[in-house]
Amino acid sequence: MKALRLHRAFEAIWGAPKGWRGTFSSVNHSTLGIRLMVTAFGFFLIGGILAMLIRAQLATPHSAFVGPEAYAQFFTMHGSIMMFLFAIPMFEGFAIYMLPKMLGTRDFAFPRLTAYGWWCYLFGGSMLLFAMLAGVAPDAGWFMYTPLSSKPYSPGINSDFWLLGITFVEISAIVTAVDIVVTILKMRAPGMSLDKMPLFAWYMLVTTMMMLVGFPPLILGSILLELERAFGWPFFDAARGGDSLLWQHLFWLFGHPEVYIIFLPAAGAVSMILPVMARTRILGYGWIVGAVIALGVLSFGLWVHHMFTVGIPHMALAFFSAASTLVAIPTGVQIFAWIGTLWAGRPQMKMPMLYLIGFFIVFVMGGLTGVMVAVVPFDWQAHDSAFVTAHLHYVLFGGFVFPMLAAAYYWLAHFTGRQYQYRLGTAAFWLILVGFNLTFLQMHIVGLLGQARRIETYPAGIGWTAYNLVSSIGGFILAFGIGLFLIDILLQFFHAPKSRRNPWGAGTLEWAMLIPSTSYNIASIPHVDDREPVHDQPDLALSLARGEGYLAEPRNGWRETLAVKTSSGKIDHIIVLPGNTTLPVWTAVVTGGFFVLMLLKLYWLTLLPLLGLVVMAWRWAAELGRKEDVGALSVGHGLSLVTHAEVQDPPGWWGSIFLLTADGTFFASLLFGYAFLWTVAPAWPPPHLFDAGIADLAAALAGAALAAFGARSALRRLRRGSTGGGALAIAGLTIMLLALCAAVLRAPPPTEHAYNAVLAVLIAYAVFHVAIALLMQVFVLLRARAGFLSPQRSAELRIAQLWADYGVGSGLIVLFAIHVPALIA
């Protein structure tokens, strides 16, 4: 009876309203995770249909199935959907749904941010689908190489849909990555130190850190190319000092880590499923963690792997070829750990295991061809051929889709509450495995025979026809297999019998709760002493349902969960999460308004959604906090803890750290582009340098010092009980903003030369961040005067200090970057 009482009380707090209000206001991670996965699978089906159209066109020579314009849209949209709208959102959705359950917590660190990311993804993906239905889909390839995607060669709106739509989707990916990182580091069950985390959490931690570092270069490249297309700023125009290779560098700084960003979460699922199927523990836990970290680091040294044929120096070719070969080592460590686990255990051939066998076969073949294209002479022969298309699909389909299909069957009971019964999945597996290999194995051969990628037709009599026909037949077999998989899953949803709590006999925490899970996941939070706590404590599920863990009694209508020390997992403080709200959807609508106005070329009107975003962000922050100190509250087992509002490093502080990490990567990529053009681009140095002003530089230095001192002074005064600080920081940031505005007035016209255009972007970046820091200082000053800050509740001021330091630091770097070359010339 106590378990039922707790369930009703928690559901009243954590549940979402029924009907359309709940649809728009829910911030529950389980609901949002399911939405992401369902939508991503829908995009997967659309991308698959486009693939079938491509294969229908290539089945025979001189095919008239579609024309070259439609074919260009098909292969561009197929690649874009699979990379940006399926793979990343699918594993993000799975992580959003499953990670809190594996970690033994009740939700994500930033539920509203999770919801905002979902709505941005939906709106951005819908923009691309609308473009396809309207016949103006992107047609310059999913890699959007310049100058093909530049205005002279792509004058329509097609490329703008890609640049703006993908940037919109990438916002979703960045905010979700911040949410996942903070959740993993701070919101585990007490006792779950880093070395006791489920391996999937390790994989997701590394993956999301890679996203924070890898996605900003693509966002920067998209912004620069859109500025060139919209306003004529010549970042990639060689005639005016630009360089088209800058796009390739920015794109592949994202693009090659992207391959591992897609692979690693699926490999995390393999590391969770395989030992359960083998009825043993994973072999080499520490070695796997080390290999994952090494893979994450090494992946950022491979981007020129895709640029071996562009004429870079031989020394660079040797370095990146060696790095591309070296990355096979941590991948091999994981594969041998999995094989050793199978050898040590007693594998059972259940449905998840079938797909894991398919993964081993297909992914290892893709890895071997990856080592081949890492060798420069071979890459020169195979570059941009169908061989590379085959390699890419063996790595991504084999390394991601097969493991995710295994995960679908393994964790199916979590979504349906039902036990797997029907056997259509076996037939689906064989159709998928055979169809996939029929499709892409032939592409290796025809690629070596000379067939290029992205061609819509080919002549008869050159030996390609039979291979292409077999590939097309295999593609349709693969499609039938995916369709059968979908039917099988739907049958489990509606007709299979109810499942018991832990049908596989697994040991991780997600199996210690009701399935499907409740809105709050667990009635009380466990203490963890083992990597497999369900095996360590066989009655754990019943114990938690009875409220024998932490935070077993709801109070004040708060959504409470626990935070822990980052490394040790020792219990730290209580986190009170925000409840259901429509703020995320409205913020996403305003964000979408900016991108839509850019598409419609209504550039001056874009100031309205930018102002709207300031208003929404202000309201977003204003809804948090309280005007009184709560002090320590009981969490059970004789422990009392303060809430996150009264600690120095609440989730918002950690979120700012990682968001600024992504922001700093964006800035570093911009400085890299500036240095690259100075070094490599034609027509440099530019004919006219920036008109340097020593007085402005001195004023900026004084403003920066005043802002840094003022932010720290306000924090010291608050700790002594005074809430009147902050004016010095505001004054310093204002001075710095004025110095940057003076630089804007003296900057040369950005349309004349790439140097001028880069200066404009650098100054705009600095102005934007100093303005954000200024707004945050004004916000915390008003909050202090309204009583929301106290010596115990100082976290908002510390967060504002972080942004102030970043704003003045980036502003000074920008000013020195634009003044110093002019002063020493």
Sequence and secondary structure as in RCSB ss.txt:
>XXXX:A:sequence
MKALRLHRAFEAIWGAPKGWRGTFSSVNHSTLGIRLMVTAFGFFLIGGILAMLIRAQLATPHSAFVGPEAYAQFF
TMHGSIMMFLFAIPMFEGFAIYMLPKMLGTRDFAFPRLTAYGWWCYLFGGSMLLFAMLAGVAPDAGWFMYTPLSS
KPYSPGINSDFWLLGITFVEISAIVTAVDIVVTILKMRAPGMSLDKMPLFAWYMLVTTMMMLVGFPPLILGSILL
ELERAFGWPFFDAARGGDSLLWQHLFWLFGHPEVYIIFLPAAGAVSMILPVMARTRILGYGWIVGAVIALGVLSF
GLWVHHMFTVGIPHMALAFFSAASTLVAIPTGVQIFAWIGTLWAGRPQMKMPMLYLIGFFIVFVMGGLTGVMVAV
VPFDWQAHDSAFVTAHLHYVLFGGFVFPMLAAAYYWLAHFTGRQYQYRLGTAAFWLILVGFNLTFLQMHIVGLLG
QARRIETYPAGIGWTAYNLVSSIGGFILAFGIGLFLIDILLQFFHAPKSRRNPWGAGTLEWAMLIPSTSYNIASI
PHVDDREPVHDQPDLALSLARGEGYLAEPRNGWRETLAVKTSSGKIDHIIVLPGNTTLPVWTAVVTGGFFVLMLL
KLYWLTLLPLLGLVVMAWRWAAELGRKEDVGALSVGHGLSLVTHAEVQDPPGWWGSIFLLTADGTFFASLLFGYA
FLWTVAPAWPPPHLFDAGIADLAAALAGAALAAFGARSALRRLRRGSTGGGALAIAGLTIMLLALCAAVLRAPPP
TEHAYNAVLAVLIAYAVFHVAIALLMQVFVLLRARAGFLSPQRSAELRIAQLWADYGVGSGLIVLFAIHVPALIA
>XXXX:A:secstr
 HHHHHHHHHHHHH   STHHHHHH   HHHHHHHHHHHHHHHHHHHHHHHHHHHHHHSSTT  SS HHHHHHHH
HHHHHIIIIIIIHHHHHHHHHHHHHHHHT SS S HHHHHHHHHHHHHHHHHHHHHHHTT    STTTT TTTTS
TTT  SSHHHHHHHHHHHHHHHHHHHHHHHHHHHHH S TT  GGGS HHHHHHHHHHHHHHHHHHHHHHHHHHH
HHHHHH   SS GGGT  HHHHHHHHHHHHHHHHHHHHHHHHHHHHHHHHHHHTS  S HHHHHHHHHHHHHHGG
G GGGG TTS   HHHHHHHHHHHHHTHHHHHHHHHHHHHHHHHS     HHHHHHHHHHHHHHHHHHHHHHHTS
HHHHHHHTTBHHHHHHHHHHHIIIIIHHHHHHHHHTHHHHHSB     HHHHHHHHHHHHHHHHHHHHHHHHHTT
 BTT S   TTSS HHHHHHHHHHHHHHHHHHHHHHHHHHHHHHHS B  S TT   SGGGSS SS  TTS SSB
    SSSHHHHSTTHHHHHHTT SBS S  TT EEEEEE TTT  EEEEEEE    SHHHHHHHHHHHHHHHHHT
T TGGGHHHHHHHHHHHHHHHHTS  SS    EEEETTEEE BGGGSSS HHHHHHHHHHHHHHHHHHHHHHHHH
HHHHHSTT S SS     HHHHHHHHHHHHHHHHHHHHHHHHHHTT     HHHHHHHHHHHHHHHHHHHHS  T
TS HHHHHHHHHHHHHHHHHHHHHHHHHHHHHHHHHT   SS  HHHHHHHHHHHHHHHHHHHHHHHHHHHHHH 
